[in-house]
Amino acid sequence: MPKRKKKSRQIKEYDESRVDVENNVYLFHNVKENLHFFTNGTNLDDACNQFDKAEFQNRGQWKIFVECGHQPSDGPTI
């Protein structure tokens, strides 16, 4: 059986001009029930508004985490 040829994938350069609004991923973690709620938002107020729309109870049980657009990594894979 002949071997398959591997396709090489080129990594495109990150083009910041394509990003018009910074979008962050927010994680709301319920420490008691171990539930996770992920949402996108332009800022913390935007993410909190989306969390409020979900109408979760016992707000004191939730912690908020954020993933910024600029992470210490190799960059986005577009």
Secondary structure, DSSP 8 states (H G I E B T S, - for coil): ---------------GGG--S--EEEEEEETTTTEEEEEEESSHHHHHHHHHHTT-S-GGGEEEEEE-SS-SSS----
